[in-house]
Amino acid sequence: MFGYVRADTPYLYIKDDTLYKAAYCGLCKGIAESCGHIARFGLSYDITFLSVILHNIAGIDLKIEKQRCASHCIRSRLMAQTDELTRMLGAFNTALVYYKCTDDIADGDRGKGKRLFFKKGFKRAKKKYPEIARIVWENMAAQERTEKTKTDSLDRAADATANMLAEFSDHALGDKATAETHGLFYTVGKWIYLIDALDDYDKDLKKGAYNPFVLAYRAPSRERLMTSEVGKEVEFAFHALFYDIRENLSKIKFHFNRDLSDNILLRGLPATTKRVASGCNCRKKRDRKPQTADNK
């Protein structure tokens, strides 16, 4: 799921950019506390978004102060202080990376070395947060079973990933979870799965790998898919997701300023969708090692 949930930076306020980067650094430290220092290499801005929005909905203030860490040992940086929610997100991030490597291995791609790299951190996450490990494992197993059926339904194909994010949000928010928060994260999870599938259209078509868009539309390329008449159906599917996101957002109580969350959800996701639909190779950006807050 990594690399797609991003802010629309041209429309990002300076205060929110500062918060975003501070939350990134805070989550990095949270991963180190819950899963060990090596697991920090799996950090992404996708989970940083979850940290920002879940803290806001839960009413837990992200306290920011200048700190130093292994990456910033000379000059201090603005970093969010770690808390239990941050550590839970760190465990979720590590479990996702570990099981993603496992999935890559099953698909015949390289991943054994990378999975070994995160194995110790995953064991720590599983021991400290067994419920989070269960949520990730059961839903990724359900995702695998769904894909083996070769369904051409976009809704059925994306359901397991969507449910994983919704389940995790319920667990992380506890008594602050509502039908609207569940619906919001379910829809975001569905968007993540579908935008990844659309981005991988040409690669999956060439390899003969499962892709619901390939099975549903049979276009010879992503470009032909999006420029043909059926491309309007694909656009409609994503616009329907954006509508659900807006509807759920309007009914969720935020305890602090929500400008950053709105930027990512209402501007960032549509902007990424437009780039992928137009043929932008988002995989190169997604597969790069996450950048630190000072050079982003």
Steps between C-alpha positions, in 0.01 A plus 500: 500500500806721514563820313161623380349694790669836463425865564433739214809706582428810286190554716657400831527772766845548653363412844361172365821417316681545831249276677525237227878478520499507880245216506722305259799533732286416803371187331855401412587515870180314584602214270837484672331472840252231399694303238866598518719736301534286186123500449515878453617442141144396414347834597278674244288812477189280468527404866593859587162603364335244728691644795382854425133416449465237773658727761260775396189282518611342829562845651865422574715806437818445302750685717788632292841598630857518374679171548797305372512141379740266319421664166518853639773475761666836429210738453168457676178475300135560577359159593172380643534330835422130499194360677313169507310574179828577323646171617189314381539662159864395500397139557238527225759641259749222576240225466390641165857508369571145620186349350547702179841335463336162563246575228776603257679171564179305431461693173848397391654844554807582702427544868675236709790723596276795577263286708795367701602862558165571670450162668628598844295819504190309396547250782516786749187658349313169511595441864407850620195549276355158406165650400666725242695205360175303480321779315775523240548125459133402475414772251806442283414128498144593399645723228701208365194272498296765316766547235520124441133506398597734211203725570451790261299695758687807621298505823569136589865527401560798730287385794769326708747789485220746576385289794855480637530877523150534646567230762828661599332840538233346726770338712716814520212738576328278756190673636558794261427275202169558322320372193632805316866443596463135401349604169768761436792265550324220313465730199859623524615136514294422190651797320853385590440154358339626179754775429778245549326263257455777242864606540611138446270439202769467232737301722229255609374462142850413381566253784152348493457596865162564658357847444126576522522778241663265248231236554214750496598702192756296298666812360847446341657768720419744778515786251248332270281423799485858621460657154225261390130528577529264798752739652200704613384200704838487675485873571147461636616222736761731652264798515254281694775432754576871532130566562494242782813654652345847501174371650673315782739788569210740543359288784823438694597713797854635485651637821769713335565681173407273211667687211769235450255208502272682255793580273606135480154351465323761289789621287786249529307185412330651190835648388670160527210337315536750218874438472459122491213516250707723272786250496737636765738230622427528872680173578843663478404754764328240714788255501762753606628491855288741708665838540575669828307803611780746431556402137141452398 
